[in-house]
Amino acid sequence: MGDRVQVEVIDRLTGERRVESRPLPLEIGKKPQAENHIQLDPRYTTVSRIHGRLEQRGADLIYVDCSSNGTQVAGKLLKGSEVALQGGEAIQIENYELRLIKTVPLMVKHTGPNLQPRSEFTIEAGQSLLIKTTENGIALMEPDDAETEGVAGKLSFDGAAIILELNDSALVAAVKRNNAPVDDVRVEARPFDVVAIRGDRLELLQPDHQKIVCGNPECHLLNDLPYEENCVWCGYYLAASGSFTRVTLP
């Protein structure tokens, strides 16, 4: 992982999100003492002053729990122990979720309402795409190639999340994230989310991951491979649905 890490810090209670780039080793807590640290809100009572540490040991990145109440790492409780991280695991400290960012390109797969392919872009962290509304839905364009007239918004990738910024508040009613309506001109989406704009779909995919698209036309969201029998979103029986896979490129 190197001697510097990027950590996405999400307060699940307030929705606040930030990305911090820090040298190693670093401390995490509400009153960390080290110069390199990630500060958590001291109002959360089960967060310790120094709740945990991230250390580089050879090729391994280690999380060390130093807390009174423990840390959930990839769904398992650590208390006074440590674990080697692979990258991408969720580190949960009370209301906080921390994830190490593996900065890999993101594929934006644009399909129509019936999953017909329309376009496909791969963007790196720091890059963006422009969105233009059309008679049939939307079009995605590279900023250098796009006309500024008629641009309805922008997709930006910060290495951890896609940020959708709309220029027209009236377009908010035509946007859904994982089939749920949004209520703001600024929308955050994660890898493997599906963002719908005026009925068109944007699948956010990462290299080396495989997903199956639910065959229920009212859903069409992404499930992990190998998949369970039923869609995790709508409960549709995938094995008999004619669902098909999206395999991202390396």
Secondary structure as a PSIPRED ss2 file (coil, helix, strand):
# PSIPRED VFORMAT (PSIPRED V4.0)

   1 M C   1.000  0.000  0.000
   2 G C   1.000  0.000  0.000
   3 D C   1.000  0.000  0.000
   4 R E   0.000  0.000  1.000
   5 V E   0.000  0.000  1.000
   6 Q E   0.000  0.000  1.000
   7 V E   0.000  0.000  1.000
   8 E E   0.000  0.000  1.000
   9 V E   0.000  0.000  1.000
  10 I E   0.000  0.000  1.000
  11 D E   0.000  0.000  1.000
  12 R C   1.000  0.000  0.000
  13 L C   1.000  0.000  0.000
  14 T C   1.000  0.000  0.000
  15 G C   1.000  0.000  0.000
  16 E C   1.000  0.000  0.000
  17 R E   0.000  0.000  1.000
  18 R E   0.000  0.000  1.000
  19 V E   0.000  0.000  1.000
  20 E E   0.000  0.000  1.000
  21 S E   0.000  0.000  1.000
  22 R E   0.000  0.000  1.000
  23 P E   0.000  0.000  1.000
  24 L C   1.000  0.000  0.000
  25 P C   1.000  0.000  0.000
  26 L E   0.000  0.000  1.000
  27 E E   0.000  0.000  1.000
  28 I E   0.000  0.000  1.000
  29 G E   0.000  0.000  1.000
  30 K C   1.000  0.000  0.000
  31 K C   1.000  0.000  0.000
  32 P C   1.000  0.000  0.000
  33 Q C   1.000  0.000  0.000
  34 A C   1.000  0.000  0.000
  35 E C   1.000  0.000  0.000
  36 N C   1.000  0.000  0.000
  37 H E   0.000  0.000  1.000
  38 I E   0.000  0.000  1.000
  39 Q E   0.000  0.000  1.000
  40 L C   1.000  0.000  0.000
  41 D C   1.000  0.000  0.000
  42 P C   1.000  0.000  0.000
  43 R C   1.000  0.000  0.000
  44 Y C   1.000  0.000  0.000
  45 T C   1.000  0.000  0.000
  46 T C   1.000  0.000  0.000
  47 V C   1.000  0.000  0.000
  48 S C   1.000  0.000  0.000
  49 R C   1.000  0.000  0.000
  50 I C   1.000  0.000  0.000
  51 H C   1.000  0.000  0.000
  52 G E   0.000  0.000  1.000
  53 R E   0.000  0.000  1.000
  54 L E   0.000  0.000  1.000
  55 E E   0.000  0.000  1.000
  56 Q E   0.000  0.000  1.000
  57 R E   0.000  0.000  1.000
  58 G C   1.000  0.000  0.000
  59 A C   1.000  0.000  0.000
  60 D E   0.000  0.000  1.000
  61 L E   0.000  0.000  1.000
  62 I E   0.000  0.000  1.000
  63 Y E   0.000  0.000  1.000
  64 V E   0.000  0.000  1.000
  65 D E   0.000  0.000  1.000
  66 C C   1.000  0.000  0.000
  67 S C   1.000  0.000  0.000
  68 S C   1.000  0.000  0.000
  69 N C   1.000  0.000  0.000
  70 G C   1.000  0.000  0.000
  71 T E   0.000  0.000  1.000
  72 Q E   0.000  0.000  1.000
  73 V E   0.000  0.000  1.000
  74 A C   1.000  0.000  0.000
  75 G C   1.000  0.000  0.000
  76 K E   0.000  0.000  1.000
  77 L E   0.000  0.000  1.000
  78 L E   0.000  0.000  1.000
  79 K C   1.000  0.000  0.000
  80 G C   1.000  0.000  0.000
  81 S C   1.000  0.000  0.000
  82 E E   0.000  0.000  1.000
  83 V E   0.000  0.000  1.000
  84 A E   0.000  0.000  1.000
  85 L E   0.000  0.000  1.000
  86 Q C   1.000  0.000  0.000
  87 G C   1.000  0.000  0.000
  88 G C   1.000  0.000  0.000
  89 E C   1.000  0.000  0.000
  90 A E   0.000  0.000  1.000
  91 I E   0.000  0.000  1.000
  92 Q E   0.000  0.000  1.000
  93 I E   0.000  0.000  1.000
  94 E C   1.000  0.000  0.000
  95 N C   1.000  0.000  0.000
  96 Y E   0.000  0.000  1.000
  97 E E   0.000  0.000  1.000
  98 L E   0.000  0.000  1.000
  99 R E   0.000  0.000  1.000
 100 L E   0.000  0.000  1.000
 101 I C   1.000  0.000  0.000
 102 K C   1.000  0.000  0.000
 103 T C   1.000  0.000  0.000
 104 V C   1.000  0.000  0.000
 105 P C   1.000  0.000  0.000
 106 L E   0.000  0.000  1.000
 107 M E   0.000  0.000  1.000
 108 V E   0.000  0.000  1.000
 109 K E   0.000  0.000  1.000
 110 H E   0.000  0.000  1.000
 111 T E   0.000  0.000  1.000
 112 G C   1.000  0.000  0.000
 113 P C   1.000  0.000  0.000
 114 N C   1.000  0.000  0.000
 115 L C   1.000  0.000  0.000
 116 Q C   1.000  0.000  0.000
 117 P E   0.000  0.000  1.000
 118 R E   0.000  0.000  1.000
 119 S E   0.000  0.000  1.000
 120 E E   0.000  0.000  1.000
 121 F E   0.000  0.000  1.000
 122 T E   0.000  0.000  1.000
 123 I E   0.000  0.000  1.000
 124 E C   1.000  0.000  0.000
 125 A C   1.000  0.000  0.000
 126 G C   1.000  0.000  0.000
 127 Q C   1.000  0.000  0.000
 128 S E   0.000  0.000  1.000
 129 L E   0.000  0.000  1.000
 130 L E   0.000  0.000  1.000
 131 I E   0.000  0.000  1.000
 132 K E   0.000  0.000  1.000
 133 T E   0.000  0.000  1.000
 134 T E   0.000  0.000  1.000
 135 E C   1.000  0.000  0.000
 136 N C   1.000  0.000  0.000
 137 G E   0.000  0.000  1.000
 138 I E   0.000  0.000  1.000
 139 A E   0.000  0.000  1.000
 140 L E   0.000  0.000  1.000
 141 M E   0.000  0.000  1.000
 142 E C   1.000  0.000  0.000
 143 P C   1.000  0.000  0.000
 144 D C   1.000  0.000  0.000
 145 D C   1.000  0.000  0.000
 146 A C   1.000  0.000  0.000
 147 E C   1.000  0.000  0.000
 148 T C   1.000  0.000  0.000
 149 E C   1.000  0.000  0.000
 150 G C   1.000  0.000  0.000
 151 V E   0.000  0.000  1.000
 152 A E   0.000  0.000  1.000
 153 G E   0.000  0.000  1.000
 154 K E   0.000  0.000  1.000
 155 L E   0.000  0.000  1.000
 156 S E   0.000  0.000  1.000
 157 F E   0.000  0.000  1.000
 158 D C   1.000  0.000  0.000
 159 G C   1.000  0.000  0.000
 160 A C   1.000  0.000  0.000
 161 A C   1.000  0.000  0.000
 162 I E   0.000  0.000  1.000
 163 I E   0.000  0.000  1.000
 164 L E   0.000  0.000  1.000
 165 E E   0.000  0.000  1.000
 166 L E   0.000  0.000  1.000
 167 N C   1.000  0.000  0.000
 168 D C   1.000  0.000  0.000
 169 S H   0.000  1.000  0.000
 170 A H   0.000  1.000  0.000
 171 L H   0.000  1.000  0.000
 172 V H   0.000  1.000  0.000
 173 A H   0.000  1.000  0.000
 174 A H   0.000  1.000  0.000
 175 V E   0.000  0.000  1.000
 176 K E   0.000  0.000  1.000
 177 R E   0.000  0.000  1.000
 178 N C   1.000  0.000  0.000
 179 N C   1.000  0.000  0.000
 180 A E   0.000  0.000  1.000
 181 P E   0.000  0.000  1.000
 182 V C   1.000  0.000  0.000
 183 D C   1.000  0.000  0.000
 184 D C   1.000  0.000  0.000
 185 V C   1.000  0.000  0.000
 186 R E   0.000  0.000  1.000
 187 V E   0.000  0.000  1.000
 188 E E   0.000  0.000  1.000
 189 A E   0.000  0.000  1.000
 190 R C   1.000  0.000  0.000
 191 P C   1.000  0.000  0.000
 192 F C   1.000  0.000  0.000
 193 D C   1.000  0.000  0.000
 194 V E   0.000  0.000  1.000
 195 V E   0.000  0.000  1.000
 196 A E   0.000  0.000  1.000
 197 I E   0.000  0.000  1.000
 198 R C   1.000  0.000  0.000
 199 G C   1.000  0.000  0.000
 200 D E   0.000  0.000  1.000
 201 R E   0.000  0.000  1.000
 202 L E   0.000  0.000  1.000
 203 E E   0.000  0.000  1.000
 204 L E   0.000  0.000  1.000
 205 L E   0.000  0.000  1.000
 206 Q C   1.000  0.000  0.000
 207 P C   1.000  0.000  0.000
 208 D C   1.000  0.000  0.000
 209 H C   1.000  0.000  0.000
 210 Q E   0.000  0.000  1.000
 211 K E   0.000  0.000  1.000
 212 I E   0.000  0.000  1.000
 213 V E   0.000  0.000  1.000
 214 C C   1.000  0.000  0.000
 215 G C   1.000  0.000  0.000
 216 N C   1.000  0.000  0.000
 217 P C   1.000  0.000  0.000
 218 E C   1.000  0.000  0.000
 219 C C   1.000  0.000  0.000
 220 H C   1.000  0.000  0.000
 221 L C   1.000  0.000  0.000
 222 L E   0.000  0.000  1.000
 223 N E   0.000  0.000  1.000
 224 D E   0.000  0.000  1.000
 225 L C   1.000  0.000  0.000
 226 P C   1.000  0.000  0.000
 227 Y C   1.000  0.000  0.000
 228 E C   1.000  0.000  0.000
 229 E C   1.000  0.000  0.000
 230 N E   0.000  0.000  1.000
 231 C C   1.000  0.000  0.000
 232 V C   1.000  0.000  0.000
 233 W C   1.000  0.000  0.000
 234 C C   1.000  0.000  0.000
 235 G C   1.000  0.000  0.000
 236 Y C   1.000  0.000  0.000
 237 Y E   0.000  0.000  1.000
 238 L H   0.000  1.000  0.000
 239 A H   0.000  1.000  0.000
 240 A H   0.000  1.000  0.000
 241 S C   1.000  0.000  0.000
 242 G C   1.000  0.000  0.000
 243 S C   1.000  0.000  0.000
 244 F E   0.000  0.000  1.000
 245 T E   0.000  0.000  1.000
 246 R E   0.000  0.000  1.000
 247 V E   0.000  0.000  1.000
 248 T C   1.000  0.000  0.000
 249 L C   1.000  0.000  0.000
 250 P C   1.000  0.000  0.000
